[in-house]
Amino acid sequence: MGFLNQTFEQIRDLFASMTPAARITSALLLGVIVCSMGFLFQGYNDASEEPLFGGAMLQQAETNRIETALGQAGLDVLPMQQGRIMVPRGQKAAYLAAIANAGVLPANFHNLLEDSLDTGMFESGKMRDQRWKAARERQLSMMISEMEGIEDAKVLYDIREPRAFGKEEITATVSVMPSPGAIFDAARMKLIREAVAKSIAGLRAESVMVVDRSNGSQFGGVGGEVIAAAFDDPYFQTRTLYEQQMRSRIEALLSDIKPGVRVQVTAELDDTLSSETRSVRPDGEAAPLRERKNIEESVNRQTEGGGQVGLRAQGPNRQTPDQGGMRNENTTASEDTETENFIPHVEEVRRQSGLTPKHVRAAIAVPSEYLIRVWRETTPDAKPEDRPDTAMLTNIEEQVKSKIKATVGPLFPKELAEDQLEKVEVTVFQSLTPAPTPEPSVASESVLWARQNTSSLIIAGMALMSLLMLRSMIKSIPTTDKGVDFSLPDILPKKNDASQASGKGGKGGESDGGRPKLRLKRGPSLKEDLSELVKEDPDGAAAILRTWIGNAG
């Protein structure tokens, strides 16, 4: 503390001895020095590094292989910057040579197929096809990895040769790792599925499965968190959406149960896509609109008996005498009437949407830790180490189950002659105490803090060195001794004073304060005395002159 006080006093005395203009100039220069040092160390890292491969962003697998090759070559591996490999400036050639010797250069999208076809003349056709297939998989993987929001992707597909009279079968799997913070929705999965299917001849989109490695969900398969868009059948799409929606509603209702509650919903839908019913019924009395009558009458006459026989009677130029005979005559009359009436009626058309939920069930699992928390809330006087007994836990469990059933049951569609509460099954599972997480040591935290604040520490060290240098410069400036009076009467002492001074120690004696005082020899003149003083102690002579000038002013 004394060192700091002494340094502060020296700086204050130096600052007080400056003119106002010198004070402002010194403060500005000190600020410029500090800012310059900060900018110098801030840009030091960027100035000492340069990117490889033109700053291209590489895949994680490629960067891992390159870093391994650099480590085996004994070269320093610098931290990556947004997927770009950084090397010390001026050593790019050595790093590129090490990467090339290890054979881990980044793959070129356009040269993959050419490299796969560059084979020997004795290589079999099957081996050539496998090389071409591997190159195609790498091309598809690179294409999907370059999409926005995707960090890494792997594509695998297989072709099964036709057997007997069967057809060739092609299947593919796409494994995707989304970028941190990116949303990998069903639309993106469907787009990737279609892109892979169109890139391989004969591959159908429904034979491509897309897997999200971040959460285990998959598109076009079974297992994990299946999304509704993964199904092409409208029945399963509607069922999956309904189950997910109902589960979200139940979880929102039970969000106060901590630790989290687990909910699963199963729904059975009506398999009818849509139905339409049309019904017509009369409404009121009939009214005639039009009437039509049709009357018909027919007469049938017939004569009984024949004429004379023979050629003369029946031949040409015959004369037929009038002969009397019997005649029959029948007359028939009919009348037909047709009337059109208007009957008022009501027509009803009922259209009913299909795929409606018929049977819905829910399974809810509650952690046992929640029961203990409920007991502590209802028993505020309990100590932290106290635990409820078995009877109390059983009572709380029954109350929790009944409340959950009464809350969740009304959400489901009603069914005839069936209790809504029976559709909800509540189970209490035993909570496991997690292992305590070890706290980081002070040394590790200190190292981590120092690594994160390296630039600040360097700047602080430079500032401290600057202060020490400034202190040494201030310390080298002589200060006047307030205990010594350098006025003219003291410079030329009297005989009595000189004899007393010589009696105490002669030349070079010390004052009461222990500091040696200047002794001036009496010469022929004051000028000679000052000349002798300048030769022996120039600093003291300068202090005397400053004192004289100050007194004269």
C-alpha positions as CSV (number, residue, x, y, z in Angstrom):
1,M,0.0,0.0,0.0
2,G,2.9,2.3,0.7
3,F,4.3,1.7,-2.7
4,L,1.0,2.7,-4.3
5,N,0.8,5.9,-2.1
6,Q,4.3,6.8,-3.0
7,T,3.7,6.3,-6.7
8,F,0.5,8.3,-6.5
9,E,2.3,11.2,-4.8
10,Q,5.0,11.2,-7.4
11,I,2.5,11.2,-10.2
12,R,0.5,14.0,-8.6
13,D,3.6,16.1,-8.0
14,L,4.6,15.6,-11.6
15,F,1.1,16.5,-12.9
16,A,1.0,19.6,-10.6
17,S,4.4,20.8,-12.0
18,M,3.0,20.7,-15.6
19,T,1.4,23.6,-17.4
20,P,-2.3,23.1,-18.4
21,A,-1.4,22.5,-22.0
22,A,1.1,19.8,-21.0
23,R,-1.5,18.1,-18.8
24,I,-4.0,17.9,-21.6
25,T,-1.4,16.7,-24.0
26,S,-0.2,14.0,-21.6
27,A,-3.7,12.7,-21.0
28,L,-4.5,12.5,-24.7
29,L,-1.2,10.7,-25.4
30,L,-1.9,8.2,-22.7
31,G,-5.3,7.5,-24.1
32,V,-3.9,7.0,-27.6
33,I,-1.3,4.6,-26.3
34,V,-3.9,2.5,-24.4
35,C,-6.3,2.4,-27.4
36,S,-3.5,1.6,-29.8
37,M,-2.4,-1.3,-27.7
38,G,-6.0,-2.6,-27.5
39,F,-6.4,-2.5,-31.3
40,L,-3.0,-4.1,-31.8
41,F,-3.8,-7.1,-29.7
42,Q,-7.3,-7.4,-31.0
43,G,-6.2,-7.8,-34.6
44,Y,-3.1,-9.8,-33.8
45,N,-4.9,-13.2,-34.0
46,D,-6.6,-12.3,-37.4
47,A,-3.4,-11.0,-38.8
48,S,-1.4,-14.1,-37.9
49,E,-3.9,-16.6,-39.4
50,E,-5.2,-17.4,-42.9
51,P,-7.8,-19.9,-44.2
52,L,-7.2,-23.0,-46.2
53,F,-9.0,-23.9,-49.5
54,G,-10.0,-20.3,-50.1
55,G,-12.1,-20.1,-46.9
56,A,-14.5,-22.8,-48.1
57,M,-16.9,-24.3,-45.5
58,L,-16.2,-28.0,-45.1
59,Q,-18.3,-30.8,-43.7
60,Q,-17.7,-32.1,-40.1
61,A,-16.3,-35.4,-41.3
62,E,-13.8,-33.7,-43.7
63,T,-12.6,-31.4,-41.0
64,N,-12.1,-34.2,-38.6
65,R,-10.0,-36.2,-41.1
66,I,-7.9,-33.1,-41.9
67,E,-7.3,-32.2,-38.2
68,T,-6.2,-35.8,-37.6
69,A,-3.8,-35.7,-40.5
70,L,-2.3,-32.4,-39.3
71,G,-1.9,-33.8,-35.8
72,Q,-0.1,-36.8,-37.2
73,A,2.2,-34.5,-39.2
74,G,3.1,-32.6,-36.0
75,L,1.5,-29.3,-37.1
76,D,-0.4,-27.0,-34.9
77,V,-4.2,-27.3,-35.2
78,L,-5.8,-23.9,-34.8
79,P,-9.5,-23.4,-33.8
80,M,-11.9,-23.5,-36.7
81,Q,-13.9,-20.4,-37.7
82,Q,-17.4,-21.2,-38.9
83,G,-16.4,-24.5,-40.6
84,R,-13.2,-23.0,-42.1
85,I,-9.8,-24.4,-41.4
86,M,-7.3,-21.7,-40.3
87,V,-3.5,-22.1,-40.4
88,P,-0.6,-19.8,-39.3
89,R,0.2,-17.2,-41.9
90,G,3.1,-18.2,-44.1
91,Q,2.7,-21.9,-43.5
92,K,0.0,-22.7,-45.9
93,A,2.3,-24.8,-48.2
94,A,3.3,-27.1,-45.3
95,Y,-0.3,-27.7,-44.2
96,L,-1.5,-28.4,-47.8
97,A,1.4,-30.8,-48.3
98,A,0.5,-32.7,-45.1
99,I,-3.1,-32.9,-46.1
100,A,-2.3,-34.1,-49.6
101,N,0.2,-36.7,-48.3
102,A,-2.5,-38.1,-45.9
103,G,-5.0,-38.3,-48.8
104,V,-7.7,-36.3,-47.0
105,L,-8.3,-33.5,-49.4
106,P,-11.9,-32.3,-49.5
107,A,-14.0,-34.0,-52.1
108,N,-15.0,-32.2,-55.3
109,F,-18.6,-32.6,-56.2
110,H,-17.9,-32.5,-60.0
111,N,-15.0,-34.9,-59.9
112,L,-16.5,-37.7,-57.8
113,L,-18.0,-39.6,-60.8
114,E,-14.9,-39.1,-62.9
115,D,-12.7,-40.4,-60.2
116,S,-14.9,-43.5,-59.7
117,L,-14.7,-44.3,-63.4
118,D,-11.0,-44.0,-63.5
119,T,-10.2,-47.6,-62.9
120,G,-7.9,-50.2,-64.2
121,M,-8.6,-52.3,-67.2
122,F,-8.7,-55.6,-65.3
123,E,-11.4,-54.4,-62.8
124,S,-14.7,-56.3,-63.0
125,G,-17.9,-54.6,-64.0
126,K,-19.5,-55.3,-60.7
127,M,-16.7,-53.5,-58.9
128,R,-17.0,-50.6,-61.2
129,D,-20.8,-50.4,-60.5
130,Q,-20.1,-50.4,-56.8
131,R,-17.6,-47.5,-57.1
132,W,-20.1,-45.6,-59.2
133,K,-22.7,-46.2,-56.5
134,A,-20.5,-45.0,-53.7
135,A,-19.6,-41.8,-55.7
136,R,-23.3,-41.2,-56.3
137,E,-24.0,-41.5,-52.6
138,R,-21.3,-39.0,-51.8
139,Q,-22.7,-36.6,-54.3
140,L,-26.1,-36.8,-52.8
141,S,-24.7,-36.4,-49.3
142,M,-22.8,-33.3,-50.4
143,M,-25.9,-31.9,-52.2
144,I,-28.1,-32.2,-49.1
145,S,-25.4,-31.0,-46.7
146,E,-25.2,-27.7,-48.7
147,M,-28.9,-27.0,-48.0
148,E,-29.6,-24.2,-45.6
149,G,-30.1,-25.3,-42.0
150,I,-28.4,-28.7,-42.5
151,E,-25.1,-29.4,-40.9
152,D,-24.4,-32.9,-42.2
153,A,-26.2,-35.5,-44.3
154,K,-25.5,-39.1,-45.3
155,V,-27.3,-40.9,-48.1
156,L,-27.3,-44.7,-48.6
157,Y,-29.3,-46.7,-51.1
158,D,-29.4,-50.3,-52.2
159,I,-30.5,-52.1,-55.3
160,R,-31.9,-55.6,-55.0
161,E,-31.6,-57.6,-58.2
162,P,-34.8,-59.1,-59.6
163,R,-35.5,-62.7,-58.6
164,A,-37.3,-65.0,-61.0
165,F,-40.1,-62.9,-62.5
166,G,-39.9,-60.2,-59.8
167,K,-39.0,-56.6,-60.3
168,E,-35.9,-54.7,-59.2
169,E,-36.3,-53.0,-55.8
170,I,-34.5,-49.9,-54.8
171,T,-34.6,-48.4,-51.2
172,A,-32.7,-45.4,-49.7
173,T,-32.1,-43.8,-46.4
174,V,-31.1,-40.2,-45.7
175,S,-29.6,-39.4,-42.3
176,V,-29.7,-35.6,-41.6
177,M,-28.2,-33.6,-38.7
178,P,-29.8,-30.1,-38.6
179,S,-27.7,-27.0,-37.8
180,P,-28.0,-25.7,-34.2
181,G,-31.2,-23.6,-33.9
182,A,-32.5,-24.6,-37.4
183,I,-36.1,-25.9,-37.8
184,F,-36.2,-29.2,-39.6
185,D,-39.9,-29.5,-40.4
186,A,-41.9,-32.1,-42.4
187,A,-41.9,-29.9,-45.5
188,R,-38.1,-30.0,-45.6
189,M,-38.1,-33.8,-45.0
190,K,-40.5,-34.2,-47.9
191,L,-38.3,-32.1,-50.2
192,I,-35.2,-34.1,-49.4
193,R,-37.2,-37.3,-50.0
194,E,-38.3,-36.2,-53.4
195,A,-34.9,-34.9,-54.4
196,V,-33.2,-38.3,-53.6
197,A,-36.0,-40.2,-55.4
198,K,-35.6,-38.1,-58.5
199,S,-31.8,-38.5,-58.5
200,I,-31.8,-42.3,-58.7
201,A,-33.6,-43.9,-61.6
202,G,-36.3,-46.3,-60.6
203,L,-36.5,-45.1,-57.0
204,R,-39.9,-44.3,-55.7
205,A,-40.4,-41.5,-53.1
206,E,-42.2,-43.8,-50.7
207,S,-39.1,-46.0,-50.6
208,V,-37.0,-43.2,-49.2
209,M,-36.8,-42.7,-45.4
210,V,-35.4,-39.5,-43.9
211,V,-34.1,-39.7,-40.4
212,D,-33.5,-36.6,-38.2
213,R,-30.5,-37.5,-36.0
214,S,-31.1,-34.6,-33.6
215,N,-34.4,-36.1,-32.1
216,G,-34.8,-39.5,-33.7
217,S,-37.9,-38.5,-35.8
218,Q,-38.2,-40.0,-39.2
219,F,-40.2,-39.4,-42.4
220,G,-41.4,-42.5,-44.2
221,G,-40.9,-45.1,-41.5
222,V,-42.1,-46.5,-38.2
223,G,-40.6,-45.6,-34.8
224,G,-39.4,-42.5,-33.1
225,E,-41.5,-39.3,-33.2
226,V,-43.5,-40.0,-36.4
227,I,-45.0,-37.0,-38.1
228,A,-48.3,-36.9,-39.9
229,A,-46.8,-36.0,-43.3
230,A,-44.8,-39.2,-43.2
231,F,-48.0,-41.1,-44.2
232,D,-49.6,-41.0,-47.6
233,D,-52.9,-42.5,-46.4
234,P,-55.3,-39.8,-45.2
235,Y,-56.6,-42.1,-42.4
236,F,-53.2,-42.3,-40.7
237,Q,-52.4,-38.6,-41.4
238,T,-55.6,-37.6,-39.6
239,R,-55.1,-40.0,-36.8
240,T,-51.6,-38.9,-36.1
241,L,-52.5,-35.2,-36.2
242,Y,-55.5,-35.9,-33.8
243,E,-53.3,-37.8,-31.4
244,Q,-50.6,-35.2,-31.3
245,Q,-53.1,-32.4,-30.8
246,M,-54.9,-34.2,-28.0
247,R,-51.6,-35.0,-26.3
248,S,-50.6,-31.4,-26.5
249,R,-53.9,-30.3,-24.9
250,I,-53.5,-32.8,-22.0
251,E,-49.9,-31.8,-21.4
252,A,-51.0,-28.2,-21.2
253,L,-53.6,-29.0,-18.7
254,L,-51.1,-31.0,-16.5
255,S,-48.2,-28.6,-17.0
256,D,-48.2,-27.8,-13.2
257,I,-47.1,-31.4,-12.4
258,K,-43.3,-31.2,-11.8
259,P,-41.2,-33.1,-12.7
260,G,-42.9,-33.4,-16.2
261,V,-45.8,-35.8,-16.7
262,R,-45.8,-38.3,-19.6
263,V,-48.8,-38.5,-21.9
264,Q,-49.7,-40.9,-24.7
265,V,-53.0,-40.8,-26.7
266,T,-54.4,-43.5,-28.9
267,A,-57.4,-42.8,-31.2
268,E,-59.5,-44.9,-33.5
269,L,-61.3,-43.1,-36.3
270,D,-64.3,-43.9,-38.4
271,D,-62.9,-45.3,-41.7
272,T,-65.5,-43.5,-43.8
273,L,-64.0,-40.7,-45.8
274,S,-67.3,-38.9,-46.3
275,S,-71.0,-39.7,-46.6
276,E,-74.1,-37.9,-48.0
277,T,-77.7,-38.6,-47.2
278,R,-80.7,-37.2,-49.2
279,S,-84.3,-37.4,-48.0
280,V,-87.6,-36.0,-49.5
281,R,-90.9,-35.8,-47.6
282,P,-94.3,-34.2,-48.6
283,D,-95.4,-31.0,-46.9
284,G,-99.0,-29.9,-47.7
285,E,-101.9,-30.8,-50.0
286,A,-101.6,-31.5,-53.7
287,A,-102.7,-28.9,-56.3
288,P,-103.5,-29.8,-60.0
289,L,-101.3,-28.3,-62.6
290,R,-102.5,-29.8,-65.8
291,E,-105.3,-32.3,-67.0
292,R,-105.5,-34.2,-70.3
293,K,-108.4,-36.3,-71.7
294,N,-108.3,-38.9,-74.5
295,I,-111.6,-40.3,-76.0
296,E,-111.5,-43.1,-78.6
297,E,-114.5,-44.8,-80.5
298,S,-114.2,-47.7,-83.0
299,V,-117.0,-49.4,-85.1
300,N,-116.6,-52.9,-86.5
301,R,-119.1,-54.1,-89.2
302,Q,-119.1,-57.7,-90.6
303,T,-121.5,-59.3,-93.3
304,E,-122.4,-63.0,-92.9
305,G,-122.9,-65.4,-95.9
306,G,-121.2,-65.7,-99.4
307,G,-122.0,-65.1,-103.1
308,Q,-122.6,-67.5,-106.0
309,V,-120.0,-70.0,-107.0
310,G,-118.7,-70.8,-110.5
311,L,-116.7,-69.1,-113.2
312,R,-119.6,-67.2,-114.6
313,A,-120.6,-65.7,-111.3
314,Q,-117.0,-64.9,-110.3
315,G,-115.4,-64.2,-113.7
316,P,-114.9,-60.9,-115.5
317,N,-117.9,-58.9,-116.9
318,R,-120.0,-60.5,-114.2
319,Q,-123.1,-58.9,-113.0
320,T,-123.7,-59.2,-109.3
321,P,-127.2,-59.1,-108.3
322,D,-128.2,-57.7,-105.1
323,Q,-128.4,-60.3,-102.5
324,G,-129.6,-59.9,-99.1
325,G,-127.5,-61.1,-96.1
326,M,-126.9,-60.7,-92.4
327,R,-124.5,-58.0,-91.2
328,N,-122.8,-57.6,-87.6
329,E,-121.8,-54.2,-86.3
330,N,-119.7,-53.6,-83.0
331,T,-119.0,-50.1,-81.6
332,T,-116.3,-49.5,-78.9
333,A,-115.8,-46.2,-77.0
334,S,-112.9,-45.4,-74.4
335,E,-112.1,-42.3,-72.4
336,D,-108.6,-41.7,-70.7
337,T,-108.0,-38.8,-68.3
338,E,-104.5,-37.8,-67.1
339,T,-104.0,-35.1,-64.4
340,E,-100.6,-33.7,-63.2
341,N,-100.6,-32.4,-59.6
342,F,-98.0,-30.4,-57.6
343,I,-97.2,-31.8,-54.2
344,P,-95.3,-29.5,-51.8
345,H,-92.3,-31.4,-50.3
346,V,-89.1,-30.8,-48.3
347,E,-85.7,-32.2,-49.5
348,E,-82.9,-32.6,-47.0
349,V,-79.3,-33.3,-47.9
350,R,-76.9,-34.2,-45.1
351,R,-73.2,-34.4,-45.7
352,Q,-71.0,-35.9,-43.0
353,S,-67.2,-35.6,-42.8
354,G,-65.4,-38.9,-42.4
355,L,-62.4,-39.9,-40.3
356,T,-64.0,-38.7,-37.1
357,P,-62.7,-40.1,-33.8
358,K,-64.8,-42.9,-32.3
359,H,-62.7,-44.4,-29.5
360,V,-60.0,-42.3,-27.8
361,R,-57.8,-43.5,-24.9
362,A,-55.1,-41.8,-22.9
363,A,-52.3,-43.1,-20.7
364,I,-50.8,-40.7,-18.2
365,A,-47.7,-41.4,-16.1
366,V,-47.0,-39.2,-13.0
367,P,-43.7,-39.2,-11.2
368,S,-43.7,-40.2,-7.5
369,E,-41.8,-37.0,-6.6
370,Y,-44.9,-35.0,-7.4
371,L,-46.8,-36.8,-4.6
372,I,-44.1,-35.9,-2.1
373,R,-44.2,-32.3,-3.3
374,V,-48.0,-32.3,-2.8
375,W,-47.5,-33.7,0.7
376,R,-45.0,-30.9,1.6
377,E,-47.3,-28.2,0.3
378,T,-50.1,-29.6,2.5
379,T,-47.8,-30.1,5.5
380,P,-45.8,-26.9,5.8
381,D,-44.4,-27.8,9.3
382,A,-42.6,-30.9,7.9
383,K,-38.8,-30.9,8.1
384,P,-36.7,-31.3,4.9
385,E,-35.6,-34.8,6.0
386,D,-39.2,-36.0,6.8
387,R,-41.0,-38.4,4.4
388,P,-44.7,-39.2,4.3
389,D,-45.8,-42.7,5.3
390,T,-47.3,-45.3,2.9
391,A,-50.9,-44.6,3.9
392,M,-50.5,-40.9,3.3
393,L,-48.9,-41.5,-0.1
394,T,-51.7,-43.9,-1.1
395,N,-54.3,-41.3,-0.2
396,I,-52.6,-38.6,-2.1
397,E,-52.1,-40.9,-5.1
398,E,-55.8,-41.7,-5.2
399,Q,-56.7,-38.0,-5.1
400,V,-54.3,-37.1,-7.9
401,K,-55.6,-39.9,-10.1
402,S,-59.3,-38.9,-9.6
403,K,-58.5,-35.3,-10.3
404,I,-56.6,-36.1,-13.5
405,K,-59.3,-38.4,-14.8
406,A,-62.0,-35.7,-14.0
407,T,-59.9,-33.1,-15.9
408,V,-58.9,-35.1,-19.0
409,G,-62.0,-37.3,-19.5
410,P,-64.3,-34.5,-20.8
411,L,-61.8,-33.8,-23.6
412,F,-62.7,-37.1,-25.4
413,P,-65.7,-37.6,-27.6
414,K,-68.7,-39.1,-25.8
415,E,-69.7,-42.7,-26.5
416,L,-73.0,-44.4,-25.8
417,A,-73.2,-46.3,-22.5
418,E,-69.5,-45.7,-21.7
419,D,-67.9,-43.8,-18.8
420,Q,-65.6,-41.0,-19.8
421,L,-63.4,-41.5,-16.8
422,E,-62.6,-45.1,-17.9
423,K,-60.9,-43.8,-21.0
424,V,-58.1,-42.3,-18.9
425,E,-55.5,-44.5,-17.3
426,V,-53.2,-42.8,-14.7
427,T,-50.0,-44.5,-13.4
428,V,-47.5,-43.3,-10.8
429,F,-43.9,-44.3,-11.6
430,Q,-41.0,-44.2,-9.2
431,S,-38.7,-41.1,-9.6
432,L,-35.0,-41.7,-9.6
433,T,-32.6,-39.3,-7.8
434,P,-30.1,-38.1,-10.4
435,A,-26.4,-38.4,-9.6
436,P,-24.9,-35.1,-8.3
437,T,-23.1,-33.2,-11.0
438,P,-19.5,-32.5,-10.0
439,E,-18.8,-28.8,-9.8
440,P,-15.8,-27.5,-11.7
441,S,-12.7,-26.7,-9.7
442,V,-11.3,-23.3,-9.2
443,A,-8.3,-24.1,-11.3
444,S,-10.4,-25.2,-14.3
445,E,-12.6,-22.1,-14.0
446,S,-9.5,-19.9,-13.8
447,V,-8.0,-21.5,-16.8
448,L,-11.2,-21.2,-18.8
449,W,-11.6,-17.5,-17.7
450,A,-8.0,-16.8,-18.7
451,R,-8.5,-18.5,-22.1
452,Q,-11.6,-16.4,-22.8
453,N,-10.0,-13.2,-21.7
454,T,-6.5,-13.6,-23.1
455,S,-6.6,-10.3,-25.0
456,S,-7.8,-8.4,-21.9
457,L,-5.1,-9.9,-19.7
458,I,-2.4,-9.0,-22.3
459,I,-3.7,-5.4,-22.5
460,A,-3.8,-5.2,-18.6
461,G,-0.2,-6.5,-18.5
462,M,0.9,-3.9,-21.0
463,A,-0.8,-1.2,-19.1
464,L,0.9,-2.3,-15.9
465,M,4.3,-2.3,-17.6
466,S,3.5,1.2,-18.9
467,L,2.7,2.4,-15.4
468,L,6.0,0.9,-14.0
469,M,8.0,2.6,-16.8
470,L,6.2,5.8,-16.0
471,R,7.0,5.4,-12.3
472,S,10.7,4.8,-13.1
473,M,10.8,7.9,-15.2
474,I,9.1,10.0,-12.5
475,K,11.5,8.6,-9.9
476,S,14.5,9.7,-11.9
477,I,13.4,13.4,-11.7
478,P,15.2,15.0,-8.6
479,T,13.0,16.6,-6.0
480,T,13.7,19.5,-3.7
481,D,14.4,18.9,0.0
482,K,12.0,21.1,2.0
483,G,14.3,20.7,5.0
484,V,17.2,22.6,3.4
485,D,17.1,26.3,2.8
486,F,19.1,27.3,-0.3
487,S,18.7,31.0,0.2
488,L,21.7,33.3,-0.2
489,P,22.4,33.9,3.5
490,D,22.6,30.1,4.1
491,I,24.9,29.6,1.1
492,L,27.5,31.9,2.6
493,P,27.6,30.9,6.3
494,K,29.3,32.8,9.0
495,K,32.4,31.8,10.7
496,N,30.6,30.6,13.8
497,D,28.2,28.5,11.7
498,A,31.1,27.1,9.7
499,S,33.1,26.2,12.8
500,Q,30.0,24.5,14.2
501,A,29.4,22.6,11.1
502,S,33.1,21.5,10.9
503,G,32.9,20.4,14.5
504,K,29.9,18.2,13.9
505,G,31.4,16.3,11.1
506,G,33.1,18.5,8.7
507,K,32.5,18.3,5.0
508,G,29.9,15.8,4.0
509,G,28.1,15.8,7.4
510,E,24.4,15.0,7.7
511,S,21.6,17.2,8.9
512,D,19.2,16.3,11.7
513,G,17.0,14.4,9.2
514,G,19.9,12.2,8.2
515,R,20.1,13.6,4.6
516,P,23.4,15.1,3.6
517,K,23.3,18.9,3.1
518,L,25.2,20.9,0.6
519,R,28.3,22.7,1.8
520,L,29.6,25.6,-0.1
521,K,33.2,26.6,0.2
522,R,34.0,30.2,0.7
523,G,35.8,31.4,-2.3
524,P,36.9,34.7,-3.5
525,S,33.5,35.3,-5.0
526,L,30.0,33.9,-5.3
527,K,30.7,33.0,-8.9
528,E,33.5,30.7,-7.9
529,D,31.4,29.1,-5.2
530,L,28.7,28.3,-7.7
531,S,31.2,26.9,-10.2
532,E,32.6,24.6,-7.6
533,L,29.0,23.5,-6.7
534,V,28.1,22.8,-10.3
535,K,31.2,20.5,-10.6
536,E,30.4,18.6,-7.4
537,D,26.6,18.4,-7.6
538,P,24.9,19.6,-10.8
539,D,21.5,18.6,-9.6
540,G,21.8,20.5,-6.4
541,A,23.0,23.6,-8.3
542,A,20.0,23.3,-10.6
543,A,17.7,23.2,-7.5
544,I,19.3,26.3,-6.1
545,L,18.8,28.2,-9.3
546,R,15.1,27.2,-9.4
547,T,14.7,28.3,-5.9
548,W,16.3,31.7,-6.6
549,I,14.1,32.2,-9.7
550,G,11.0,31.3,-7.7
551,N,11.9,33.7,-4.9
552,A,12.7,36.4,-7.4
553,G,9.3,36.0,-9.1
